[in-house]
C-alpha cells in the first residue's frame, strides 16, 4: 500500500452459485475490498430479483424505528446485552418483530385510551369545580358575575351586561341567569327567563380550551352571534395534560350562555374549530356535588389501571431494548446484502449469479480466501469463480490512509478526487500545509495553546470518538492531527520570529548589535555595531525599534516569494512524474520543459537575486528596479547613462559580472517558451491521429501500457480527434500558466501580509490592553485588563485568525500548487463494506 500513487486496481468477475450468493456477499462485506458494478442498470428497483427481500428488510427496520420511538416517548434507554447464542434467521426475526409490534401496539393503544380517559376526567373535575363556582358566586350575590364576560342578550349592550364597578349591582341578563331551570330542547342545559311576559330559555355550553386561544375564541363568538351570548372563563392554575396530544399545556375553563338553537349550532362549530373540549354540567347543585364525587372515585381507579398499563408497556419495551441494537445491525446488514445481490445478473439457468467489481490488486489473496470461506460455510457444490477481466474503463482511485493521513487526504479530496494512479498531493501536503499555516500564524505562545488543545483531542480520541459531538467540535476532532502539526510548526516559526504573545524573546542570547539604543535601532546608525548573525531567528533588538516594520516587511516579503516559487516549481516537477508514468513524452517536451524555463527564468531568477542579496555583506541592490529594467531596458543592469555626467545611475544593482547579458538571455528564453507551449502539441497530436487513422500507428497490446497518453486524452469516443478543440484547450492552458505564474507568485504574498497583520494585532492587544492596565498600578484594572486580553487572544487570535490562516493555506494548496499537476477528475473507490454502511446509517 502506498500514498504517493493510488493502489493498482483490477476489474474482476465473480460467478457465484445461487446457494452461496448470500454468504459470499456477507463475507465480502466484512472485509470491504470490492466495489461492485451494477449489472442491471436498465432495471428499476421493482424489477430486480431480490426486491421482495429488500422490502421485507425495510418493513422490519420500520418496526424497529417504531420501537425506538416508543422507547424515546417512554424515556427508556436501550441497554444492549451480550449477543445471545441464538443465530436469528431473517424469517424468524420477521415473525418475532411482527408479533412484538402487534403486542406493543395493543398495549400502547390501551394505555393511550386510559391516558385519554384520565385526562378527560381531570378536565371534567376542573370544569365541575370552576363552573359551579360561577353559579355559586352568582347565587350568593343574587346575580352572576359578569366581570369576565362579553356579549349581550335581550337587546342589552355589551356594556350593560358588565358589573357596575361602582355599585356592585348587575343589570340586564344577570338576574335572568339565576332563574329556574327549564326542560326541553333536546335535554340540553337551559334556563328559563321569567322577567318578561314571554319567557326565553337560555342554554349554556361549558368546557376547556387552551389559554392562548381564549382571545380569539371570544372575538369569534361575539361576531358569530352578533353579541347574543355571554362568555365566562377562568384560567386553570398550572399545566394539565391534553387528552388529544398528551402534551402539558395551559388551559382555561369556559362557560358560554346563549339563546336559541341557531346560536347553539354556531357555538358548537366554533368550539370544534378551536379544539375546545366540551363537558356536561348539571344544573342542580346537589347533582354537581354527586357528579364531582363520582369523578374523583373514578379518577383513583383509572390512575391505578393506567400505572399498571404503563409498567406493562415499559417492561415490554425494556425487553425489546436489550436486543434493539443487535436486531437493527443484523437487518441493516441483510438489507445491504440483498441490495448488492440486486446488482448481480442472473444466469439463464438461475443456478448462478454473475458480478463484476473493482478491487485492489494487493487485496486479491484476501478476497479469494473470503470466497473460499463463504463456499465452505454455505456447503455449495461448486466453488465461486474469481477471474480478472480486461477493460478500457477508468478504475477508481483508492488511497489507504490512517488516522493521521486521513485528514490531509480529505483536504485534497475536497478539491477533487485524483485520477487513477495520478501523483497524490497529500504526500507533500502533510508537511507544507501546516508549515504555510504556521508562517502566517507563527507565535510561540499561541502555538503552545494550540498544542495543548490538540494534545487533549489526541489523548482522548477514543472517548470522544464514541459519543456524538457538536458540528464544530466534530470538525476539530476529525482534524486533530492536522491541528497538532499546525501547532508544532507554529511553535517553530514563533521561535524563528522570536515572539511569544508578541513579546520578544532572548532565549538564544542577547542581541548581536552592540552600542544601540533599543528604541532607535537602525542599521545605518553610527553608534550601532554589527556583531554577526543571531543564533536563531530574528534578532530581538529589532522588536520595538523604529525600523522594525521596514525590516520585517522586507524579510517576510522575500521569504514569501521564495516559498511560493519553490512550491510552484515542486508542482511542475510533480507533473513530470505524471507524464513519465503515462509515457506522455510529448507533454514533457511541450509543457514541462517550457514551464520550468518560463517560471525559472523570471521568478526563479528573482529568488536567486534575493538569496545573493542576503549573502552579500553591505548589498543595497533594489530588486524591484532590477526586475523592472529587466523588461523595460534589457541588458541595462546599472541604469547606464542615468547618473551624473552620463555615469551609471544605479551601480549597486549589479550583483555579478555579466548580469545585463544574462538577463537578456532569460527574457528571450521565457518569451520563446510561450509559443512552444502553445503550438507544437496540437499539431503533433493532429499528425498522430491522422497516422492512426491510416493504420500507420501502433496500438498497445497491454492495457497497462499507454504509448500515447497525450492523444488518448483528446480523443472523444465516436467524435474522434477535434483539432480546433485541442488548440483552444492548449491555448487556455498556456494563457492560464503564463498569467498564473505572475498572479500565483503574487498570491503567496498573503504569507507576508497575514503574518504581519497577526503580529501587529497581537502587539496592539498586548500593549494597549494588558500593559496599559498594568501601567495604572490598579489591581482591579490589571485583572480586568488581563481578562480582556485573554478573551481577545482566545477569541480573535486563536479562533478567528487561525481560521483565516487555515483558509489562506488551503487556497495556496488548491489554486497555486495543485493546479500545476493535479487534475482531480477521478472517482473514489467505494467498496461494499458493512462498517461504512452502518456508520452512514447512524449518521
C-alpha positions, -999 to +999 in steps of 0.1 A: +000+000+000+012+035-009+001+071-006+022+086-034+001+069-061-033+052-057-035+015-054-033-006-085-069-017-093-083-045-113-117-053-127-127-088-116-157-111-124-173-134-099-195-163-109-213-173-077-235-203-071-270-193-062-269-212-029-237-194-019-246-159-030-258-147+003-228-160+023-204-147-004-217-111-003-218-113+035-181-123+037-170-097+011-189-070+030-170-079+062-136-074+045-148-044+024-124-047-005-147-050-036-167-022-053-195-039-072-208-026-105-245-026-113-251-053-139-287-043-144-287-005-150-318-007-171-340-023-144-359-004-118-359-015-082-392-033-086-379-055-114-349-068-096-346-104-083-343-097-046-368-068-045-391-087-020-363-093+004-353-057+004-389-047+011-391-072+040-359-057+055-373-021+051-405-032+068-386-048+097-365-016+100-397+004+102-409-018+131-376-013+148-378+025+143-413+023+158-399+005+188-372+032+192-398+060+190-419+043+217-388+039+239-380+075+234-415+086+244-413+064+274-380+078+284-362+044+282-327+040+270-319+008+251-295-013+271-278-038+249-270-072+264-243-096+253-251-113+220-271-145+226-261-178+212-292-179+191-285-170+154-316-153+141-326-160+105-345-134+085-378-153+086-376-159+124-367-123+131-395-111+109-421-132+127-407-121+161-408-084+152-443-088+138-456-104+170-438-078+191-453-049+171-488-063+174-484-068+212-468-034+217-495-016+196-522-032+216-506-022+248-499+013+235-535+017+223-549+006+256-525+028+275-534+057+253-571+052+258-566+051+296-545+082+294-570+100+273-598+090+296-578+100+327-571+134+311-607+139+302-618+131+338-593+156+352-606+183+329-642+173+338-634+176+375-618+210+370-649+221+350-672+210+378-652+230+403-648+261+382-683+262+367-700+255+400-680+284+414-695+307+387-731+298+397-724+297+435-709+332+434-739+343+413-763+327+438-748+344+468-748+378+453-782+375+436-766+376+402-738+360+381-706+380+380-701+395+346-667+409+351-650+384+328-679+381+304-686+396+270-718+397+249-754+408+252-788+392+254-823+406+252-812+437+234-788+448+261-755+461+250-722+445+259-715+473+283-748+469+301-740+433+309-709+440+328-710+445+366-712+481+376-679+485+394-692+515+415-725+500+428-716+463+426-750+456+411-758+437+379-782+446+351-797+431+320-792+393+318-776+388+352-808+383+371-823+361+344-793+336+347-805+327+381-840+317+370-853+282+374-840+256+350-863+246+322-866+213+304-869+207+268-849+214+236-832+181+235-824+179+272-796+204+268-786+228+296-812+257+295-825+282+320-859+299+318-860+337+318-892+348+337-887+386+338-906+391+306-941+380+300-928+359+271-902+336+288-869+330+269-850+298+277-812+302+279-787+274+273-751+271+282-721+251+270-690+246+292-657+230+287-619+236+284-597+252+257-560+262+255-554+296+273-536+311+243-568+306+221-591+324+246-589+359+230-596+347+195-624+324+209-641+354+225-639+375+193-653+348+170-681+341+194-691+377+196-691+382+159-708+349+151-737+355+175-737+393+170-733+397+207-762+375+217-742+353+241-724+356+273-689+341+280-675+334+314-639+319+317-613+312+344-577+301+339-566+268+354-536+270+376-506+252+362-505+229+332-527+199+326-523+171+301-542+175+268-563+144+261-557+145+224-520+152+221-508+142+256-488+174+260-488+195+291-504+229+282-521+258+300-559+257+297-589+277+307-624+267+317-652+285+298-690+287+300-710+302+271-746+312+277-768+316+246-804+317+235-818+296+206-808+267+185-791+287+158-768+302+183-761+268+198-752+253+164-728+282+157-711+279+191-707+242+188-689+247+154-667+274+169-658+251+198-648+223+173-627+248+153-607+260+183-602+225+196-622+232+228-633+202+248-670+203+259-682+185+291-717+180+306-726+202+336-758+195+357-779+225+367-788+211+401-761+219+428-766+186+446-762+167+413-730+187+407-715+175+441-726+139+434-710+140+399-678+155+414-676+127+439-681+101+412-654+116+390-630+117+419-635+080+427-633+071+390-600+090+387-584+070+415-594+037+399-583+048+365-549+060+378-541+026+392-551+009+360-530+034+340-500+029+362-502-009+357-506-005+319-475+018+318-455-007+338-465-035+314-456-013+284-422-004+299-414-040+306-422-049+270-401-020+257-372-029+281-372-065+268-371-051+232-344-027+241-320-055+251-319-067+215-328-035+196-292-026+186-284-062+176-315-066+155-311-032+138-275-041+129-285-075+116-313-062+094-293-034+080-266-059+070-292-081+054-307-052+035-273-042+023-266-078+012-298-081-008-294-046-023-259-057-035-273-090-049-298-070-069-267-056-087-258-091-099-270-106-131-288-139-130-277-168-152-302-181-177-303-214-157-309-194-125-282-216-108-255-189-105-251-152-103-225-131-122-210-100-107-183-075-117-164-052-094-131-033-088-107-045-062-071-036-052-045-059-068-028-064-034-061-075-019-068-104-043-055-131-019-077-119+009-107-118-014-100-153-027-097-166+009-130-149+018-147-166-012-134-200-001-147-195+034-181-184+021-184-215-001-174-238+027-200-221+051-228-225+025-219-261+016-221-252-021-213-280-045-195-256-069-169-230-059-170-194-068-152-184-100-129-154-094-112-140-125-098-107-138-112-092-169-098-067-194-115-033-197-108+002-210-128+019-182-110+042-158-105+024-124-115+041-092-089+059-070-080+043-037-056+057-011-053+036+020-050+061+049-046+060+087-060+084+113-030+108+108-030+110+070-068+108+066-074+145+074-048+156+048-062+133+022-096+148+029-083+183+023-070+171-011-102+152-019-123+183-012-107+199-043-113+168-064-107+130-064-074+123-081-073+105-114-063+068-112-025+064-104-021+102-105+005+117-082-011+124-049-005+159-035-012+146+001+024+133+005+038+169+005+006+185+018+012+167+052+042+190+057+036+220+035+000+227+047+008+231+084+041+249+076+024+276+055-002+279+081+025+285+107+042+311+086+011+332+088+001+323+124+036+318+139+038+327+176+054+306+203+028+313+230-003+308+208+014+277+193+017+262+228-020+269+235-030+252+202-007+223+211-024+218+244-058+217+227-046+193+200-030+171+227-063+169+246-081+158+214-055+132+206-052+118+241-090+114+245-097+104+209-112+070+220-136+086+245-145+115+222-150+092+192-176+071+209-201+099+215-217+123+192-202+158+192-215+192+180-207+201+144-178+225+151-164+202+178-167+172+154-147+191+128-120+199+152-119+163+164-116+150+128-088+174+122-069+168+155-037+156+139-037+185+114-041+209+144-013+190+162+011+195+133+000+231+128+007+239+165+042+223+163+051+243+132+036+274+148+059+269+178+089+265+154+081+297+134+074+315+166+110+306+177+122+319+143+102+352+148+113+352+184+078+362+195+057+349+224+023+366+226+040+394+205+067+398+232+103+394+220+123+365+235+160+364+243+162+326+246+192+324+222+212+351+238+214+388+237+214+409+205+244+408+182+241+445+178+261+465+203+260+501+213+225+507+201+195+524+217+168+498+218+142+523+208+162+539+179+178+509+163+189+514+127+215+495+107+227+529+094+232+545+128+269+552+135+267+541+172+253+506+163+280+479+158+270+447+139+284+417+158+273+389+135+243+367+128+219+360+156+219+324+168+183+315+158+156+336+141+152+373+142+174+394+164+151+405+193+166+440+192+145+448+161+113+445+181+100+479+192+126+498+171+118+525+146+130+502+117+111+471+129+083+473+102+106+481+073+130+453+083+102+426+089+084+437+058+114+431+036+123+399+053+088+383+052+080+395+017+112+379+003+106+348+023+070+345+009+082+348-027+109+322-021+084+298-006+059+304-033+082+299-062+097+268-046+062+252-041+051+261-076+083+246-090+076+215-070+041+213-085+056+215-120+080+187-113+051+166-099+036+169-134+068+154-148+061+123-127+026+120-141+039+124-177+066+098-171+041+073-156+018+077-186+047+078-211+035+111-223+068+124-237+051+149-259+038+168-228+072+166-212+087+184-242+059+208-249+046+216-214+070+206-186+103+219-201+088+253-213+070+258-179+102+252-160+121+276-183+094+303-181+090+302-143+127+297-136+139+324-159+117+350-143+108+343-107+135+316-102+160+343-111+143+367-087+147+341-059+184+337-067+189+375-065+172+376-031+195+349-017+225+367-032+215+400-016+211+383+018+245+366+015+264+396+002+275+419+030+265+455+025+245+449-006+219+476-013+206+464-046+170+474-054+154+442-067+122+459-078+143+481-100+163+451-113+132+432-124+115+463-140+146+472-160+150+435-170+119+440-193+119+478-200+156+481-207+171+446-213+209+445-208+210+477-188+216+464-153+233+495-139+210+522-153+238+533-177+236+570-187+211+580-160+236+592-135+256+624-132+277+632-163+264+601-181+276+577-154+256+546-142+226+556-123+223+525-101+256+507-100+246+490-067+221+469-087+249+450-105+253+419-083+276+397-106+296+401-138+276+398-170+243+404-153+229+425-181+235+399-208+223+371-187+190+389-181+186+394-218+191+357-223+165+349-196+139+372-211+144+357-246+140+321-235+110+330-214+093+346-244+104+316-266+088+291-242+053+305-247+048+295-284+064+262-276+037+256-250+010+267-275+015+254-310+036+222-313+015+199-292-019+203-310-001+200-344+017+168-334-014+153-319-032+160-352-005+143-372-006+113-348-043+110-351-042+110-389-014+084-389-035+062-366-065+065-389-043+055-419-031+024-399+004+037-396+004+040-359+008+014-332-020+001-309-010-010-274-014-047-267-010-044-229-037-024-213-013-012-186+010+003-213-001+037-226+021+046-255+002+077-264-015+091-233-015+126-246-035+117-277-059+095-258-069+124-235-081+144-266-100+115-283-137+116-275-154+084-284-171+084-318-163+120-324-126+112-326-100+140-325-110+176-329-081+198-338-098+231-331-110+220-297-075+207-288-059+240-300-083+261-279-077+238-249-039+242-253-043+280-257-063+282-225-038+261-207-009+282-219-025+315-211-035+302-177+000+292-169+016+324-181-007+347-162-008+323-133+030+324-130+026+361-121-006+360-102+002+329-082+036+343-072+018+375-060-007+354-042+020+339-020+025+374-006-005+366+016+020+348+038+037+381+044+005+401+048-012+378+073+020+372+093+025+409+097-012+416+104-013+388+130+019+402+148+006+438+148-028+428+161-012+408+188+010+437+197-020+460+199-038+437+223-007+433+245+004+470+246-029+488+245-049+464+267-028+444+291+003+466+295-019+497+297-038+482+326-005+473+343+007+509+339-023+521+360-009+502+391-045+494+400-051+458+409-087+458+397-077+474+364-050+448+360-075+420+365-099+435+340-071+442+315-058+407+318-093+392+313-099+414+282-065+405+268-072+367+274-106+369+258-092+388+228-063+363+225-085+333+225-115+347+206-098+368+180-062+354+176-067+318+184-100+312+167-106+339+140-070+344+130-063+307+130-093+301+108-082+328+084-047+314+082-062+279+076-083+291+047-055+310+031-032+279+034-060+259+018-063+283-011-025+283-017-026+245-020-057+242-041-050+270-066-013+279-066+001+244-060-022+217-072-033+233-104+002+227-118-002+190-120-034+177-102-064+171-124-088+158-098-113+143-122-113+107-109-138+089-087-133+075-053-131+038-046-163+029-026-162-007-016-191-027-003-183-026+034-206-031+064-185-008+085-191+022+062-228+013+056-236+010+093-217+042+100-236+061+073-269+048+087-261+060+122-252+095+109 
